[in-house]
Amino acid sequence: MTLPGIQILLMEFRQELELFYKHLQLAPPYDSVEKALICLSRRLSNQSTDEQDQMAHDQTFKWKLFQEAVVESGLHKKHRGIIVGLLRSQGPDFIPETQRYLQEPFLAQK
């Protein structure tokens, strides 16, 4: 994956986070979002060509990397109580299915 490819994935990750917080009607914690983007950028830069190809074509693999960046950056700890409360009170369809992978780090934290 070329640097522009990595930039595209970083932009996609940022957009996914912004949409996730928009559904929650919360302002994203921008410092933590930037940390998550840095974590993802490092992970992408350190991947082999095969892993980069897999990510480009495998949505599940991409979501896993996005989740790992959320956890590694500590983003899942910001507004956690509010987010968990919203997710639990609004039901399973509150967050669109294509973004539910982002709620998992918040719900999994103990």
All heavy atoms as an XYZ file, in Angstrom:
907
protein
N       0.855     -1.166      0.000
C       0.000      0.000      0.000
C       0.903      1.232      0.000
O       1.826      1.325      0.782
C      -0.873     -0.025      1.246
C      -1.864      1.066      1.330
S      -2.958      0.881      2.756
C      -3.665     -0.704      2.426
N       0.637      2.143     -0.855
C       1.444      3.348     -0.959
C       1.039      4.330      0.134
O       0.007      4.175      0.772
C       1.235      4.007     -2.332
O      -0.130      4.392     -2.436
C       1.609      3.068     -3.458
N       1.852      5.336      0.297
C       1.517      6.368      1.288
C       0.143      6.966      1.024
O      -0.650      7.107      1.941
C       2.596      7.450      1.335
C       2.395      8.530      2.389
C       2.329      7.911      3.780
C       3.484      9.555      2.326
N      -0.197      7.281     -0.247
C      -1.564      7.780     -0.463
C      -2.625      6.769     -0.026
O      -3.671      7.152      0.467
C      -1.624      8.041     -1.974
C      -0.206      8.307     -2.350
C       0.601      7.388     -1.464
N      -2.340      5.464     -0.196
C      -3.277      4.441      0.266
C      -3.454      4.498      1.767
O      -4.572      4.371      2.277
N      -2.368      4.690      2.475
C      -2.434      4.823      3.935
C      -3.233      6.073      4.291
O      -4.068      6.047      5.192
C      -1.018      4.857      4.551
C      -0.370      3.480      4.437
C      -1.069      5.318      6.003
C       1.077      3.417      4.897
N      -3.009      7.164      3.575
C      -3.744      8.399      3.840
C      -5.244      8.205      3.623
O      -6.059      8.726      4.381
C      -3.215      9.545      2.962
C      -1.818      9.979      3.319
C      -1.687     10.439      4.760
O      -2.558     11.120      5.294
N      -0.602     10.060      5.409
N      -5.594      7.437      2.605
C      -7.012      7.161      2.346
C      -7.621      6.393      3.517
O      -8.719      6.708      3.971
C      -7.182      6.391      1.016
C      -6.880      7.324     -0.150
C      -8.587      5.808      0.897
C      -6.751      6.633     -1.486
N      -6.894      5.399      4.032
C      -7.401      4.633      5.175
C      -7.504      5.492      6.423
O      -8.447      5.356      7.201
C      -6.524      3.411      5.428
C      -6.678      2.311      4.384
C      -5.581      1.270      4.550
C      -8.044      1.683      4.479
N      -6.550      6.387      6.617
C      -6.626      7.293      7.766
C      -7.832      8.222      7.646
O      -8.528      8.471      8.634
C      -5.332      8.096      7.889
C      -4.095      7.306      8.304
C      -2.852      8.176      8.210
C      -4.251      6.730      9.697
N      -8.097      8.710      6.434
C      -9.270      9.557      6.222
C     -10.552      8.759      6.458
O     -11.501      9.268      7.064
C      -9.257     10.139      4.807
C      -8.228     11.226      4.620
S      -8.041     11.857      2.922
C      -9.668     11.777      2.262
N     -10.562      7.503      6.008
C     -11.739      6.658      6.230
C     -11.968      6.434      7.726
O     -13.096      6.513      8.211
C     -11.555      5.317      5.525
C     -12.723      4.382      5.691
C     -12.530      3.038      5.017
O     -11.603      2.882      4.208
O     -13.320      2.134      5.329
N     -10.887      6.170      8.456
C     -10.987      5.961      9.901
C     -11.522      7.219     10.585
O     -12.427      7.141     11.424
C      -9.619      5.566     10.453
C      -9.588      5.260     11.919
C     -10.552      4.469     12.523
C      -8.560      5.741     12.706
C     -10.510      4.177     13.882
C      -8.499      5.454     14.064
C      -9.473      4.675     14.650
N     -11.002      8.371     10.207
C     -11.474      9.633     10.792
C     -12.969      9.826     10.513
O     -13.745     10.178     11.400
C     -10.686     10.821     10.246
C     -11.135     12.163     10.831
C     -10.470     13.344     10.173
N      -9.038     13.372     10.328
C      -8.395     13.881     11.390
N      -9.079     14.391     12.392
N      -7.082     13.879     11.432
N     -13.380      9.576      9.267
C     -14.789      9.718      8.906
C     -15.670      8.753      9.694
O     -16.760      9.119     10.139
C     -14.983      9.504      7.414
C     -14.407     10.624      6.577
C     -14.410     10.306      5.088
O     -14.549      9.165      4.674
N     -14.239     11.342      4.275
N     -15.197      7.519      9.865
C     -15.955      6.532     10.634
C     -16.130      7.003     12.074
O     -17.221      6.893     12.638
C     -15.240      5.174     10.609
C     -15.297      4.469      9.281
C     -16.672      3.900      8.987
O     -17.230      3.214      9.861
O     -17.180      4.149      7.891
N     -15.055      7.526     12.670
C     -15.142      8.026     14.046
C     -16.094      9.212     14.141
O     -16.910      9.295     15.071
C     -13.757      8.417     14.561
C     -12.801      7.267     14.834
C     -11.409      7.797     15.149
C     -13.305      6.380     15.955
N     -16.011     10.130     13.179
C     -16.894     11.286     13.197
C     -18.358     10.865     13.075
O     -19.224     11.403     13.771
C     -16.499     12.262     12.093
C     -15.204     12.991     12.397
C     -14.705     13.861     11.247
O     -15.308     13.844     10.152
O     -13.690     14.547     11.457
N     -18.640      9.897     12.213
C     -20.016      9.412     12.066
C     -20.500      8.706     13.327
O     -21.657      8.865     13.736
C     -20.127      8.464     10.870
C     -20.145      9.127      9.501
C     -20.061      8.073      8.402
C     -21.389      9.972      9.335
N     -19.617      7.932     13.939
C     -19.955      7.233     15.172
C     -20.372      8.240     16.243
O     -21.427      8.116     16.864
C     -18.757      6.398     15.634
C     -18.964      5.682     16.934
C     -19.800      4.579     17.017
C     -18.290      6.089     18.079
C     -19.978      3.906     18.218
C     -18.463      5.416     19.280
C     -19.309      4.326     19.352
N     -19.552      9.270     16.432
C     -19.867     10.288     17.440
C     -21.097     11.103     17.037
O     -21.862     11.538     17.897
C     -18.658     11.181     17.702
C     -17.677     10.538     18.653
C     -16.611      9.786     18.180
C     -17.838     10.644     20.025
C     -15.723      9.170     19.049
C     -16.966     10.037     20.912
C     -15.907      9.305     20.406
O     -15.045      8.690     21.280
N     -21.307     11.306     15.747
C     -22.494     12.028     15.282
C     -23.764     11.262     15.647
O     -24.742     11.854     16.103
C     -22.425     12.244     13.776
C     -23.576     13.045     13.227
C     -23.420     13.268     11.737
C     -24.613     14.043     11.204
N     -24.496     14.287      9.767
N     -23.740      9.934     15.479
C     -24.897      9.125     15.862
C     -25.150      9.215     17.365
O     -26.298      9.160     17.804
C     -24.705      7.662     15.457
C     -24.863      7.419     13.997
N     -26.054      7.539     13.337
C     -23.955      7.079     13.065
C     -25.883      7.285     12.056
N     -24.618      7.005     11.866
N     -24.088      9.354     18.120
C     -24.214      9.481     19.572
C     -24.604     10.902     19.992
O     -24.915     11.131     21.156
C     -22.894      9.103     20.248
C     -22.434      7.665     20.086
C     -21.000      7.502     20.580
C     -23.363      6.722     20.830
N     -24.551     11.817     19.053
C     -24.794     13.237     19.303
C     -23.814     13.783     20.335
O     -24.179     14.537     21.246
C     -26.247     13.494     19.704
C     -27.221     13.115     18.625
C     -28.660     13.388     18.991
O     -29.009     13.607     20.151
N     -29.528     13.394     17.993
N     -22.548     13.386     20.160
C     -21.456     13.853     21.016
C     -20.354     14.440     20.143
O     -20.133     13.973     19.024
C     -20.859     12.698     21.824
C     -21.734     12.037     22.867
C     -21.034     10.809     23.430
C     -22.065     13.019     23.980
N     -19.659     15.415     20.683
C     -18.474     15.925     19.992
C     -17.330     14.946     20.248
O     -17.104     14.545     21.394
C     -18.107     17.302     20.514
N     -16.624     14.544     19.202
C     -15.502     13.627     19.416
C     -14.404     14.310     20.243
O     -14.172     15.504     20.090
C     -14.994     13.323     18.010
C     -15.898     13.982     17.056
C     -16.807     14.897     17.812
N     -13.747     13.558     21.108
C     -12.602     14.114     21.844
C     -11.404     14.196     20.888
O     -10.704     13.222     20.659
C     -12.373     13.102     22.968
C     -12.932     11.820     22.444
C     -14.033     12.184     21.500
N     -11.222     15.358     20.291
C     -10.313     15.495     19.161
C      -8.876     15.086     19.467
O      -8.220     14.497     18.607
C     -10.381     16.905     18.579
C     -11.705     17.128     17.893
C     -12.705     17.881     18.506
C     -11.980     16.543     16.668
C     -13.934     18.059     17.899
C     -13.210     16.710     16.051
C     -14.182     17.473     16.667
O     -15.394     17.629     16.072
N      -8.369     15.370     20.658
C      -7.004     14.947     20.990
C      -6.884     13.431     20.941
O      -5.916     12.893     20.420
C      -6.590     15.443     22.375
C      -6.342     16.946     22.416
O      -6.206     17.551     21.330
O      -6.283     17.504     23.515
N      -7.876     12.745     21.456
C      -7.853     11.283     21.453
C      -8.074     10.725     20.051
O      -7.506      9.687     19.697
C      -8.908     10.732     22.412
O      -8.597     11.125     23.733
N      -8.867     11.398     19.244
C      -9.044     10.975     17.850
C      -7.710     11.089     17.118
O      -7.318     10.189     16.373
C     -10.142     11.806     17.142
C     -10.122     11.578     15.633
C     -11.507     11.470     17.718
N      -6.990     12.179     17.354
C      -5.677     12.343     16.716
C      -4.706     11.252     17.175
O      -3.935     10.729     16.372
C      -5.104     13.733     17.000
C      -5.871     14.850     16.325
C      -5.968     14.699     14.816
O      -4.967     14.346     14.164
O      -7.078     14.934     14.278
N      -4.746     10.898     18.459
C      -3.900      9.810     18.958
C      -4.256      8.494     18.280
O      -3.380      7.698     17.929
C      -4.045      9.662     20.474
C      -3.379     10.749     21.267
C      -3.602     10.535     22.751
C      -3.112     11.699     23.564
N      -3.432     11.543     24.995
N      -5.555      8.255     18.078
C      -6.000      7.031     17.404
C      -5.497      7.003     15.963
O      -5.068      5.957     15.463
C      -7.519      6.915     17.454
N      -5.533      8.141     15.297
C      -5.028      8.215     13.925
C      -3.529      7.956     13.867
O      -3.045      7.271     12.965
C      -5.362      9.575     13.316
C      -6.834      9.786     12.988
C      -7.138     11.263     12.789
C      -7.238      8.979     11.768
N      -2.792      8.468     14.839
C      -1.351      8.224     14.897
C      -1.079      6.738     15.134
O      -0.206      6.151     14.492
C      -0.688      9.102     15.988
C      -0.709     10.570     15.552
C       0.732      8.638     16.296
C      -0.362     11.555     16.651
N      -1.835      6.129     16.039
C      -1.677      4.692     16.301
C      -1.941      3.881     15.039
O      -1.182      2.957     14.713
C      -2.616      4.239     17.417
S      -2.177      4.856     19.046
N      -2.992      4.215     14.329
C      -3.325      3.492     13.098
C      -2.242      3.714     12.044
O      -1.826      2.770     11.373
C      -4.686      3.929     12.566
C      -5.129      3.238     11.274
C      -5.238      1.725     11.473
C      -6.446      3.823     10.784
N      -1.770      4.922     11.924
C      -0.719      5.223     10.950
C       0.531      4.392     11.217
O       1.132      3.840     10.288
C      -0.381      6.716     10.991
O       0.646      7.018     10.083
N       0.908      4.290     12.473
C       2.091      3.464     12.831
C       1.863      2.000     12.473
O       2.744      1.338     11.935
C       2.387      3.591     14.316
C       3.001      4.901     14.694
C       3.379      4.920     16.161
N       3.757      6.260     16.551
C       3.447      6.824     17.687
N       2.756      6.161     18.591
N       3.840      8.048     17.957
N       0.680      1.507     12.789
C       0.367      0.100     12.476
C       0.427     -0.147     10.969
O       0.969     -1.143     10.518
C      -1.005     -0.281     13.004
C      -1.038     -0.510     14.484
C      -2.442     -0.922     14.915
N      -2.437     -1.282     16.299
C      -2.221     -2.508     16.758
N      -2.006     -3.485     15.922
N      -2.223     -2.753     18.040
N      -0.141      0.756     10.203
C      -0.155      0.587      8.754
C       1.252      0.656      8.170
O       1.587     -0.106      7.268
C      -1.040      1.655      8.102
C      -2.525      1.580      8.415
C      -3.241      2.799      7.872
C      -3.123      0.303      7.863
N       2.053      1.551      8.697
C       3.422      1.705      8.197
C       4.283      0.486      8.490
O       5.238      0.212      7.759
C       4.071      2.940      8.815
O       3.363      4.091      8.432
N       3.952     -0.243      9.549
C       4.739     -1.401      9.951
C       4.254     -2.717      9.363
O       4.824     -3.757      9.642
C       4.763     -1.512     11.480
C       5.529     -0.381     12.114
O       6.485      0.129     11.543
N       5.111      0.037     13.290
N       3.207     -2.677      8.554
C       2.651     -3.909      8.001
C       3.413     -4.358      6.762
O       3.936     -3.539      6.008
C       1.182     -3.722      7.625
C       0.277     -3.645      8.801
C      -1.161     -3.531      8.358
O      -1.452     -2.944      7.337
N      -2.046     -4.100      9.144
N       3.394     -5.659      6.568
C       3.973     -6.218      5.352
C       3.060     -5.897      4.172
O       1.895     -5.528      4.348
C       4.123     -7.735      5.490
O       2.846     -8.350      5.485
N       3.576     -6.071      2.992
C       2.783     -5.840      1.785
C       1.567     -6.747      1.750
O       0.474     -6.320      1.368
C       3.652     -6.073      0.529
O       4.799     -5.227      0.610
C       2.891     -5.756     -0.746
N       1.738     -8.010      2.168
C       0.605     -8.937      2.196
C      -0.483     -8.461      3.147
O      -1.672     -8.537      2.833
C       1.065    -10.343      2.606
C       1.896    -11.024      1.536
O       1.829    -10.589      0.354
O       2.605    -11.987      1.867
N      -0.085     -7.994      4.328
C      -1.071     -7.496      5.291
C      -1.777     -6.248      4.760
O      -2.980     -6.092      4.959
C      -0.395     -7.184      6.625
C       0.053     -8.416      7.378
C       0.894     -8.078      8.593
O       1.718     -7.145      8.541
O       0.727     -8.766      9.609
N      -1.035     -5.387      4.097
C      -1.632     -4.189      3.525
C      -2.653     -4.553      2.454
O      -3.735     -3.975      2.398
C      -0.557     -3.276      2.949
C       0.320     -2.657      4.012
C       1.478     -1.872      3.437
O       1.660     -1.802      2.228
N       2.270     -1.279      4.304
N      -2.315     -5.537      1.622
C      -3.253     -6.004      0.602
C      -4.493     -6.606      1.241
O      -5.617     -6.385      0.776
C      -2.593     -7.032     -0.321
C      -1.576     -6.410     -1.257
O      -1.602     -5.175     -1.456
O      -0.745     -7.165     -1.796
N      -4.286     -7.384      2.307
C      -5.418     -7.995      2.998
C      -6.344     -6.916      3.545
O      -7.557     -7.004      3.424
C      -4.933     -8.896      4.137
C      -6.059     -9.553      4.908
C      -5.565    -10.386      6.081
O      -4.383    -10.389      6.408
N      -6.480    -11.074      6.722
N      -5.773     -5.887      4.136
C      -6.595     -4.826      4.701
C      -7.396     -4.115      3.624
O      -8.557     -3.775      3.837
C      -5.748     -3.823      5.457
C      -6.577     -2.739      6.062
S      -5.593     -1.645      7.028
C      -6.861     -0.999      8.082
N      -6.787     -3.889      2.492
C      -7.469     -3.175      1.417
C      -8.693     -3.938      0.908
O      -9.638     -3.331      0.416
C      -6.496     -2.918      0.272
N      -8.680     -5.266      1.069
C      -9.747     -6.086      0.500
C     -10.607     -6.803      1.537
O     -11.546     -7.486      1.173
C      -9.153     -7.117     -0.462
C      -8.444     -6.474     -1.613
N      -7.090     -6.276     -1.620
C      -8.919     -5.940     -2.763
C      -6.750     -5.665     -2.743
N      -7.842     -5.447     -3.451
N     -10.284     -6.667      2.799
C     -10.993     -7.416      3.841
C     -11.532     -6.444      4.889
O     -10.793     -5.945      5.738
C     -10.037     -8.423      4.473
C     -10.692     -9.323      5.501
O     -11.804     -9.011      5.975
O     -10.075    -10.340      5.856
N     -12.836     -6.182      4.819
C     -13.473     -5.233      5.730
C     -13.297     -5.639      7.190
O     -13.051     -4.794      8.044
C     -14.971     -5.111      5.391
C     -15.669     -3.989      6.077
C     -15.283     -2.639      5.503
O     -14.842     -2.518      4.372
N     -15.449     -1.611      6.289
N     -13.403     -6.918      7.487
C     -13.275     -7.397      8.865
C     -11.876     -7.113      9.409
O     -11.720     -6.678     10.553
C     -13.590     -8.905      8.945
O     -14.904     -9.117      8.431
C     -13.522     -9.414     10.368
N     -10.872     -7.338      8.600
C      -9.484     -7.067      9.005
C      -9.290     -5.570      9.268
O      -8.666     -5.170     10.244
C      -8.528     -7.570      7.919
C      -7.081     -7.490      8.295
C      -6.534     -8.370      9.209
C      -6.263     -6.544      7.710
C      -5.189     -8.308      9.557
C      -4.918     -6.462      8.050
C      -4.386     -7.350      8.968
N      -9.863     -4.749      8.388
C      -9.760     -3.293      8.544
C     -10.443     -2.853      9.839
O      -9.904     -2.054     10.597
C     -10.390     -2.609      7.343
C     -10.200     -1.127      7.329
C     -10.902     -0.379      6.210
C     -11.151     -1.109      4.961
N     -11.731     -0.267      3.896
N     -11.643     -3.383     10.089
C     -12.355     -3.026     11.314
C     -11.558     -3.423     12.549
O     -11.532     -2.689     13.533
C     -13.730     -3.673     11.327
C     -14.715     -3.072     10.372
C     -14.561     -1.927      9.630
C     -16.010     -3.563     10.071
N     -15.684     -1.698      8.884
C     -16.589     -2.679      9.122
C     -16.737     -4.667     10.495
C     -17.864     -2.870      8.614
C     -18.009     -4.851      9.978
C     -18.566     -3.958      9.047
N     -10.908     -4.567     12.497
C     -10.088     -5.016     13.631
C      -8.953     -4.024     13.884
O      -8.687     -3.654     15.034
C      -9.536     -6.412     13.360
C      -8.722     -6.974     14.498
C      -8.266     -8.397     14.181
C      -7.484     -8.981     15.318
N      -6.059     -8.749     15.216
N      -8.289     -3.587     12.835
C      -7.220     -2.595     13.003
C      -7.766     -1.275     13.538
O      -7.134     -0.642     14.392
C      -6.492     -2.359     11.683
C      -5.445     -3.390     11.310
C      -4.868     -3.086      9.931
C      -4.337     -3.453     12.330
N      -8.927     -0.858     13.059
C      -9.534      0.372     13.565
C      -9.858      0.230     15.056
O      -9.610      1.139     15.840
C     -10.800      0.713     12.781
C     -10.583      1.238     11.379
C     -11.678      1.547     10.590
C      -9.321      1.419     10.841
C     -11.511      2.043      9.295
C      -9.139      1.898      9.544
C     -10.246      2.212      8.770
N     -10.397     -0.925     15.444
C     -10.691     -1.173     16.866
C      -9.414     -1.120     17.696
O      -9.391     -0.528     18.786
C     -11.331     -2.546     17.055
C     -12.761     -2.636     16.657
C     -13.300     -4.046     16.827
O     -12.587     -5.026     16.661
N     -14.580     -4.138     17.141
N      -8.356     -1.752     17.216
C      -7.089     -1.763     17.945
C      -6.550     -0.353     18.129
O      -6.002     -0.020     19.186
C      -6.073     -2.649     17.225
C      -6.415     -4.127     17.309
C      -5.548     -5.003     16.416
O      -4.704     -4.476     15.653
O      -5.730     -6.238     16.462
N      -6.695      0.504     17.114
C      -6.244      1.890     17.226
C      -7.066      2.647     18.273
O      -6.523      3.463     19.025
C      -6.325      2.587     15.866
N      -8.362      2.352     18.345
C      -9.228      2.984     19.346
C      -8.754      2.600     20.749
O      -8.635      3.449     21.638
C     -10.707      2.586     19.126
C     -11.564      2.949     20.327
C     -11.253      3.249     17.871
N      -8.442      1.335     20.950
C      -8.010      0.859     22.267
C      -6.600      1.355     22.589
O      -6.348      1.881     23.679
C      -8.084     -0.684     22.329
C      -7.454     -1.198     23.621
C      -9.533     -1.141     22.219
N      -5.677      1.196     21.648
C      -4.284      1.581     21.887
C      -4.150      3.067     22.217
O      -3.335      3.459     23.050
C      -3.449      1.241     20.650
C      -1.965      1.476     20.825
C      -1.177      1.087     19.593
O      -1.574      0.147     18.878
O      -0.147      1.738     19.330
N      -4.975      3.893     21.599
C      -4.908      5.341     21.815
C      -5.603      5.780     23.101
O      -5.418      6.898     23.556
C      -5.549      6.068     20.638
O      -6.942      5.815     20.613
N      -6.431      4.895     23.667
C      -7.204      5.257     24.849
C      -8.511      5.952     24.522
O      -9.231      6.385     25.431
N      -8.852      6.051     23.245
C     -10.089      6.707     22.841
C     -11.309      6.057     23.488
O     -12.270      6.738     23.852
C     -10.220      6.694     21.311
C     -11.463      7.342     20.711
C     -11.543      8.828     21.081
C     -11.454      7.181     19.195
N     -11.250      4.745     23.678
C     -12.389      4.020     24.260
C     -12.645      4.381     25.723
O     -13.674      4.015     26.277
C     -12.181      2.512     24.120
C     -11.072      1.968     24.956
N      -9.754      2.383     24.815
C     -11.077      1.055     25.932
C      -9.010      1.738     25.689
N      -9.786      0.926     26.381
N     -11.744      5.130     26.330
C     -11.926      5.545     27.722
C     -12.571      6.926     27.831
O     -13.042      7.303     28.898
C     -10.577      5.568     28.436
C      -9.946      4.204     28.548
C      -8.590      4.296     29.212
C      -7.921      2.930     29.256
N      -6.579      3.024     29.848
N     -12.591      7.673     26.734
C     -13.140      9.030     26.745
C     -14.653      8.975     26.611
O     -15.171      8.338     25.706
C     -12.547      9.863     25.603
C     -11.042      9.974     25.636
C     -10.594     10.759     26.836
C      -9.076     10.874     26.834
N      -8.575     11.665     27.911
N     -15.347      9.635     27.479
C     -16.823      9.688     27.484
C     -17.431      8.294     27.598
O     -18.574      8.078     27.202
C     -17.375     10.355     26.216
C     -16.854     11.711     25.936
N     -16.946     12.755     26.821
C     -16.219     12.207     24.847
C     -16.397     13.830     26.293
N     -15.940     13.526     25.105
N     -16.679      7.338     28.124
C     -17.133      5.950     28.148
C     -18.480      5.787     28.843
O     -19.370      5.128     28.328
C     -16.100      5.040     28.804
C     -16.570      3.594     28.753
C     -15.619      2.629     29.447
N     -16.211      1.302     29.391
C     -17.073      0.831     30.273
N     -17.441      1.577     31.298
N     -17.576     -0.377     30.156
N     -18.630      6.383     30.006
C     -19.888      6.229     30.745
C     -21.084      6.736     29.955
O     -22.123      6.076     29.889
N     -20.927      7.891     29.340
C     -22.008      8.465     28.538
C     -22.298      7.579     27.330
O     -23.455      7.280     27.029
C     -21.631      9.891     28.078
C     -21.519     10.817     29.289
C     -22.630     10.418     27.054
C     -20.889     12.147     28.987
N     -21.235      7.135     26.649
C     -21.401      6.329     25.434
C     -22.052      4.992     25.755
O     -23.000      4.574     25.083
C     -20.048      6.152     24.718
C     -19.613      7.499     24.125
C     -20.131      5.081     23.631
C     -18.209      7.530     23.574
N     -21.585      4.329     26.795
C     -22.169      3.036     27.168
C     -23.640      3.220     27.542
O     -24.498      2.425     27.137
C     -21.370      2.369     28.311
C     -22.116      1.179     28.889
C     -19.996      1.941     27.807
N     -23.952      4.271     28.284
C     -25.340      4.539     28.643
C     -26.220      4.746     27.422
O     -27.318      4.198     27.338
N     -25.727      5.518     26.468
C     -26.486      5.750     25.236
C     -26.674      4.457     24.447
O     -27.772      4.166     23.971
C     -25.781      6.783     24.358
C     -25.855      8.224     24.821
C     -24.882      9.097     24.027
C     -27.268      8.753     24.681
N     -25.608      3.695     24.309
C     -25.684      2.457     23.533
C     -26.655      1.467     24.162
O     -27.435      0.825     23.460
C     -24.295      1.830     23.385
C     -23.294      2.620     22.540
C     -21.909      1.996     22.635
C     -23.748      2.720     21.092
N     -26.616      1.363     25.463
C     -27.497      0.402     26.152
C     -28.949      0.869     26.168
O     -29.871      0.065     26.061
C     -26.986      0.149     27.558
C     -25.704     -0.662     27.546
C     -25.249     -1.031     28.919
N     -24.045     -1.857     28.830
C     -23.153     -1.953     29.772
N     -23.311     -1.294     30.918
N     -22.087     -2.713     29.614
N     -29.168      2.161     26.306
C     -30.546      2.653     26.403
C     -31.247      2.755     25.052
O     -32.470      2.691     24.995
C     -30.575      4.018     27.093
O     -29.999      5.008     26.262
N     -30.491      2.890     23.991
C     -31.099      3.117     22.685
C     -31.361      1.832     21.896
O     -32.016      1.873     20.875
C     -30.213      4.039     21.839
C     -30.046      5.408     22.433
C     -31.355      6.177     22.522
O     -32.212      6.073     21.659
N     -31.516      6.946     23.584
N     -30.826      0.725     22.326
C     -31.074     -0.539     21.630
C     -30.030     -0.860     20.577
O     -29.190     -0.028     20.237
N     -30.108     -2.071     20.051
C     -29.062     -2.570     19.164
C     -28.967     -1.863     17.809
O     -27.925     -1.886     17.186
C     -29.425     -4.041     18.975
C     -30.878     -4.126     19.281
C     -31.150     -3.053     20.292
N     -30.024     -1.226     17.366
C     -29.999     -0.578     16.055
C     -29.651      0.909     16.125
O     -29.725      1.609     15.120
C     -31.348     -0.751     15.355
C     -31.641     -2.204     15.039
O     -30.688     -2.970     14.815
O     -32.836     -2.574     15.032
N     -29.275      1.385     17.294
C     -28.939      2.797     17.480
C     -27.775      3.207     16.582
O     -27.800      4.260     15.953
C     -28.622      3.055     18.957
C     -28.285      4.476     19.277
C     -29.179      5.498     19.024
C     -27.075      4.789     19.864
C     -28.874      6.816     19.336
C     -26.764      6.101     20.186
C     -27.660      7.114     19.917
N     -26.759      2.374     16.524
C     -25.595      2.605     15.662
C     -25.783      1.745     14.418
O     -26.101      0.563     14.531
C     -24.284      2.215     16.389
C     -24.091      3.069     17.651
C     -23.073      2.332     15.462
C     -23.880      4.542     17.413
N     -25.574      2.310     13.221
C     -25.717      1.496     12.011
C     -24.816      0.263     12.053
O     -23.713      0.298     12.614
C     -25.276      2.440     10.889
C     -25.438      3.809     11.456
C     -25.205      3.686     12.930
N     -25.283     -0.797     11.458
C     -24.555     -2.074     11.489
C     -23.122     -1.930     11.003
O     -22.216     -2.563     11.548
C     -25.301     -3.097     10.641
C     -24.725     -4.488     10.731
C     -25.554     -5.507      9.986
O     -26.694     -5.210      9.597
O     -25.035     -6.612      9.805
N     -22.894     -1.088     10.008
C     -21.548     -0.928      9.457
C     -20.590     -0.215     10.398
O     -19.395     -0.169     10.135
C     -21.592     -0.151      8.129
O     -22.227      1.117      8.358
C     -22.322     -0.934      7.055
N     -21.095      0.324     11.504
C     -20.232      1.010     12.465
C     -20.255      0.378     13.851
O     -19.620      0.883     14.770
C     -20.638      2.470     12.580
C     -20.315      3.260     11.351
C     -20.377      4.722     11.654
O     -21.369      5.208     12.186
N     -19.316      5.414     11.317
N     -20.941     -0.711     13.989
C     -21.051     -1.330     15.318
C     -19.710     -1.827     15.845
O     -19.529     -1.950     17.053
C     -22.078     -2.453     15.293
C     -23.470     -1.889     15.157
C     -24.544     -2.896     15.343
N     -25.806     -2.281     14.940
C     -26.777     -2.909     14.349
N     -26.682     -4.196     14.119
N     -27.866     -2.271     13.996
N     -18.782     -2.089     14.963
C     -17.452     -2.515     15.410
C     -16.799     -1.444     16.278
O     -15.989     -1.757     17.147
C     -16.553     -2.866     14.211
C     -16.101     -1.673     13.411
C     -14.880     -1.068     13.678
C     -16.897     -1.132     12.413
C     -14.462      0.039     12.961
C     -16.493     -0.036     11.693
C     -15.269      0.550     11.969
O     -14.864      1.648     11.262
N     -17.157     -0.174     16.085
C     -16.571      0.901     16.882
C     -17.124      0.932     18.301
O     -16.468      1.447     19.203
C     -16.808      2.256     16.202
C     -15.949      2.542     14.972
C     -16.400      3.822     14.284
C     -14.482      2.626     15.348
N     -18.317      0.400     18.507
C     -18.873      0.429     19.865
C     -18.264     -0.684     20.731
O     -18.289     -0.577     21.957
C     -20.384      0.338     19.825
C     -20.946     -0.996     19.416
C     -22.458     -0.988     19.276
O     -23.100      0.062     19.275
N     -23.043     -2.165     19.134
N     -17.751     -1.722     20.125
C     -17.242     -2.862     20.890
C     -16.157     -2.492     21.908
O     -16.217     -2.962     23.044
C     -16.769     -3.959     19.948
C     -17.930     -4.625     19.220
C     -17.469     -5.654     18.199
O     -16.338     -6.151     18.286
O     -18.278     -5.943     17.289
N     -15.162     -1.664     21.557
C     -14.160     -1.314     22.583
C     -14.754     -0.594     23.779
O     -14.297     -0.780     24.910
C     -13.180     -0.415     21.825
C     -13.318     -0.797     20.398
C     -14.783     -1.155     20.246
N     -15.778      0.212     23.561
C     -16.421      0.921     24.680
C     -17.183     -0.054     25.581
O     -17.153      0.056     26.797
C     -17.366      1.997     24.157
C     -16.682      3.138     23.478
C     -16.491      3.135     22.103
C     -16.196      4.215     24.206
C     -15.843      4.175     21.462
C     -15.553      5.267     23.588
C     -15.376      5.236     22.207
N     -17.882     -0.984     24.971
C     -18.683     -1.930     25.724
C     -17.849     -3.021     26.385
O     -18.251     -3.572     27.410
C     -19.749     -2.574     24.813
C     -20.786     -1.601     24.258
C     -21.669     -2.305     23.237
C     -21.620     -0.995     25.368
N     -16.685     -3.334     25.820
C     -15.854     -4.408     26.326
C     -15.022     -3.999     27.534
O     -14.603     -4.842     28.319
C     -14.916     -4.922     25.223
N     -14.769     -2.724     27.693
C     -13.924     -2.253     28.778
C     -14.575     -2.517     30.122
O     -15.761     -2.312     30.289
C     -13.634     -0.771     28.631
C     -12.684     -0.252     29.689
C     -12.416      1.220     29.535
O     -12.877      1.858     28.604
N     -11.698      1.764     30.475
N     -13.772     -2.939     31.068
C     -14.286     -3.210     32.419
C     -13.944     -2.113     33.358
O     -13.093     -1.358     33.215
C     -13.725     -4.538     32.920
C     -14.218     -5.671     32.050
C     -13.622     -6.965     32.473
C     -14.193     -8.016     31.557
N     -13.543     -9.186     31.420
